[in-house]
Amino acid sequence: MPTHPYPAGDVVYTKDPYQKRAKAEGYASRAAYKLKEIQQKYRILRPGHWVIELGSVPGGWTEVILQAIGSRGGLICVDQQPMRLPPSSGLLFVQADILGADCIDKLATVVPHQVDVLLSDAAPATSGISIRDSARSAELCFAALEISRTFLKPGGALLVKIFAGYEQVFIDACKGCFQKVRRIKPAASKKRSREYYLLCWGFEVAGRAANSKEDNSN
Ligand SMILES: C[S@@+](CC[C@H](N)C(=O)[O-])C[C@H]1O[C@@H](n2cnc3c(N)ncnc32)[C@H](O)[C@@H]1O
């Protein structure tokens, strides 16, 4: 007999304080609190910043970003799913697969100039097979890095979600393009989840031409 902690027929009810807070405070998702915590500690977003956000649906981060950059800033959201946009003048949405060959070209038509920060909360649909999920997460991270290489200002920052497992190659590639790379697990990120975030500061222009193979040769 399998030993299941809950007898058959019982409703398993988990009280997620972040979910309740998101509902009470009007955020589109509990994920907002992950970015809020990172922002409170590291102040990566400033008034007037221009930002690209990858994996933006349903929009919890979008609201936090808009609050931080204010009316002088600009935000370009990207997701493969359609997005309901909060009302804001400095906000654009591009529906695109960030792994797609045409994603950078699509972005180039709407991004008016280089941006200060690139954020990616993009995540694969999980299969439960941790090695597979980690490899697919790393693939999304490399796409985010490629987009950073195209659109980030010198000195700009990248914040990217990654699943533990196959991440070392990606971390090494980031070290080849940024001055500092830090691993962050916000309190709102569920402990049992293999996700965490990499915050990379100080984009170096030499990183634009680099490719991941060269980065990993050091
Ligand atoms: C965890 S959700 C993001 C939550 C969001 N940051 C928020 O605060 O509400 C991950 C998102 O990544 C998107 N995504 C996954 N793979 C993608 C891809 N290849 N291209 C674009 N978006 C992708 C999914 O559609 C999903 O909306």
The ligand as an SDF file (V2000), in Angstrom:
LIG
                    3D

 27 29  0  0  0  0  0  0  0  0999 V2000
    6.3070   31.7160  -14.0880 C   0  0  0  0  0  0  0  0  0  0  0  0
    5.4700   32.4220  -15.4390 S   0  0  0  0  0  0  0  0  0  0  0  0
    5.8970   34.1090  -15.2790 C   0  0  0  0  0  0  0  0  0  0  0  0
    5.1650   34.7950  -14.1770 C   0  0  0  0  0  0  0  0  0  0  0  0
    5.2800   36.3020  -14.2580 C   0  0  0  0  0  0  0  0  0  0  0  0
    6.6660   36.7230  -14.0440 N   0  0  0  0  0  0  0  0  0  0  0  0
    4.4200   36.9960  -13.2260 C   0  0  0  0  0  0  0  0  0  0  0  0
    4.9620   37.6870  -12.3630 O   0  0  0  0  0  0  0  0  0  0  0  0
    3.1910   36.8710  -13.2810 O   0  0  0  0  0  0  0  0  0  0  0  0
    6.5010   31.8800  -16.7750 C   0  0  0  0  0  0  0  0  0  0  0  0
    6.1020   32.4380  -18.1190 C   0  0  0  0  0  0  0  0  0  0  0  0
    7.1310   32.0770  -19.0530 O   0  0  0  0  0  0  0  0  0  0  0  0
    6.5070   31.9790  -20.3180 C   0  0  0  0  0  0  0  0  0  0  0  0
    7.3800   31.2400  -21.2510 N   0  0  0  0  0  0  0  0  0  0  0  0
    7.8450   29.9730  -21.1230 C   0  0  0  0  0  0  0  0  0  0  0  0
    8.5620   29.6210  -22.2110 N   0  0  0  0  0  0  0  0  0  0  0  0
    8.5470   30.6900  -23.0450 C   0  0  0  0  0  0  0  0  0  0  0  0
    9.1020   30.9330  -24.3330 C   0  0  0  0  0  0  0  0  0  0  0  0
    9.8290   29.9980  -24.9740 N   0  0  0  0  0  0  0  0  0  0  0  0
    8.9000   32.1400  -24.9030 N   0  0  0  0  0  0  0  0  0  0  0  0
    8.1610   33.0940  -24.2590 C   0  0  0  0  0  0  0  0  0  0  0  0
    7.6000   32.9110  -23.0490 N   0  0  0  0  0  0  0  0  0  0  0  0
    7.8000   31.7370  -22.4340 C   0  0  0  0  0  0  0  0  0  0  0  0
    5.2080   31.2440  -20.0130 C   0  0  0  0  0  0  0  0  0  0  0  0
    4.2760   31.4420  -21.0740 O   0  0  0  0  0  0  0  0  0  0  0  0
    4.7920   31.8790  -18.6840 C   0  0  0  0  0  0  0  0  0  0  0  0
    3.8820   32.9120  -18.9060 O   0  0  0  0  0  0  0  0  0  0  0  0
  1  2  1  0
  2  3  1  0
  2 10  1  0
  3  4  1  0
  4  5  1  0
  5  6  1  0
  5  7  1  0
  7  8  2  0
  7  9  1  0
 10 11  1  0
 11 12  1  0
 11 26  1  0
 12 13  1  0
 13 14  1  0
 13 24  1  0
 14 15  1  0
 14 23  1  0
 15 16  2  0
 16 17  1  0
 17 18  1  0
 17 23  2  0
 18 19  1  0
 18 20  2  0
 20 21  1  0
 21 22  2  0
 22 23  1  0
 24 25  1  0
 24 26  1  0
 26 27  1  0
M  CHG  2   2   1   9  -1
M  END
$$$$
